[in-house]
Amino acid sequence: MNVHGNQIKLFAGTACPKLAKEISDCLGLPLGALEVGKFSDGECSVHVSETVRGSDAYVIQSTSYPVNDNLMELLVMIDALKRASAGRITAVIPYFGYARQDRKARPRDPITAKLVANMITTAGADRLLTMDLHANQIQGFFDIPVDHLIGIPILGNAIRKQQFFKEAMERDELITVSPDVGSVARARRMGEKLGTPLAIVDKRRPKANVMEVMNIVGDVRGKVCLIVDDMIDTAGTITQGAKALVEVGGAKKVYACCTHGVLSGPACERLENSYIEKLFMLNTIEQPESFKLSKLVPLSVAPIFAKGIESVFSDSPISTIYD
């Protein structure tokens, strides 16, 4: 692929090698030769094994667990490409870590999302391509262009093909649910795509990763509920929300979907033992080989990221990739 004198070069870190390979296959391009390792003291070691001078370089790396290692690896890869005279460097970050610290919730709190944005820019990235940031305002933390992809179209298209969706729509039983007030806009967007009404689980969070359900805004009695969230971390919010929908609201069945499966700590056990029938999840975060979740319906973001890279490279609008 060659446009306006530049050449696309794709490089993958160790955070999501399978997704990077899928993206490269979609584009019909090989992954660039890159050696990533560690020195004996744990420091990140990177060596670019091919010329990148003047090329359009794309570094594919989610800043997921282990977050600090993957973030540092991303920064070092960008620096290596910059010093090797790459023409333009785009950080392709399917899952942007540290996004939950996007404001000062209490006095003397850091705004870590802004700090990470500064680090990526300082390392030498000219552009960011990411998906479903935890807070939209993070785009404004960057002094470089940010192309923000959304996962709702992929999730919505997959859900439309499911038997439960067809049956629930025929009976006018399907309702989209936001698991908290912060996800209302996202759930509403899904509701508009699927043609369903909206309900909200109003919750109180006494402390981080601890959730207490208060009440349900909207009538879910006898309904098939689809919970929509951007991220599942410990799965406390989504599983307790599902429990409230059934036990308090009288919902018939509960399904769920999310973009980022952080799935830390007791998440898998909670999901397996929850009222959730199926969980539709994108592969922005690569799960370990030992990962098992019987309710999971995995969906790939590779085609949309491949289209995003093509749009960036050819200077064409990102918005057209959803058409």
HUDAZI-V836600 format. One record per backbone hydrogen bond with DSSP energy under -0.5 kcal/mol. CO is the residue of the C=O (numbers start at 1). NH is the residue of the N-H. If there is no record, write none. Layout:
BEGIN
{{CO NH} {CO NH}}
END
This chain:
BEGIN
{{1 8} {3 6} {6 3} {7 56} {9 58} {10 32} {11 60} {16 20} {17 21} {18 22} {19 23} {20 24} {21 25} {22 26} {23 27} {24 28} {24 29} {30 10} {32 34} {33 49} {34 36} {35 47} {37 45} {39 42} {43 39} {45 37} {47 35} {47 49} {52 55} {52 87} {55 57} {55 87} {55 88} {56 9} {57 90} {58 11} {58 60} {59 61} {59 92} {60 13} {62 64} {66 70} {67 71} {68 72} {69 73} {70 74} {71 75} {72 76} {73 77} {74 78} {75 79} {76 80} {77 81} {78 82} {79 83} {80 84} {81 86} {82 85} {85 54} {88 57} {88 90} {89 91} {89 126} {89 127} {90 59} {90 92} {91 93} {91 129} {92 61} {92 94} {93 131} {94 131} {95 63} {95 97} {96 99} {98 101} {100 102} {101 113} {103 105} {106 109} {110 112} {111 114} {111 115} {112 116} {113 117} {114 118} {115 119} {116 120} {117 121} {118 122} {119 123} {120 124} {120 125} {121 124} {126 145} {127 91} {128 147} {129 93} {130 149} {135 138} {136 139} {137 140} {138 141} {139 142} {145 128} {146 148} {147 130} {147 149} {149 132} {151 155} {152 156} {153 157} {154 158} {155 159} {156 160} {157 161} {158 161} {159 162} {162 166} {163 167} {164 168} {165 169} {166 170} {167 171} {168 173} {168 174} {169 172} {173 224} {174 197} {175 226} {176 199} {177 179} {177 228} {178 201} {180 183} {181 184} {183 187} {184 188} {185 189} {186 190} {187 191} {188 192} {189 193} {190 194} {191 195} {191 196} {197 176} {199 178} {200 202} {200 217} {201 203} {202 214} {202 215} {204 206} {204 212} {207 210} {210 207} {212 204} {215 202} {216 218} {217 200} {218 220} {220 223} {223 225} {223 252} {223 253} {224 175} {225 227} {225 255} {226 177} {227 257} {228 179} {229 259} {230 260} {231 233} {232 262} {232 263} {233 264} {235 239} {236 240} {237 241} {238 242} {239 243} {240 244} {241 245} {242 246} {243 247} {244 248} {244 249} {245 251} {246 250} {250 222} {253 225} {254 277} {255 227} {256 280} {257 229} {258 282} {259 261} {259 284} {260 232} {260 262} {264 267} {266 270} {267 271} {268 272} {269 273} {271 274} {275 254} {278 256} {278 280} {279 281} {279 297} {280 258} {281 299} {288 291} {293 296} {295 279} {297 281} {299 283} {301 305} {302 306} {303 307} {304 308} {305 309} {306 310} {307 311} {308 312} {309 313} {310 314} {311 315} {311 316} {312 315} {317 320} {318 321} {319 322} {320 323}}
END
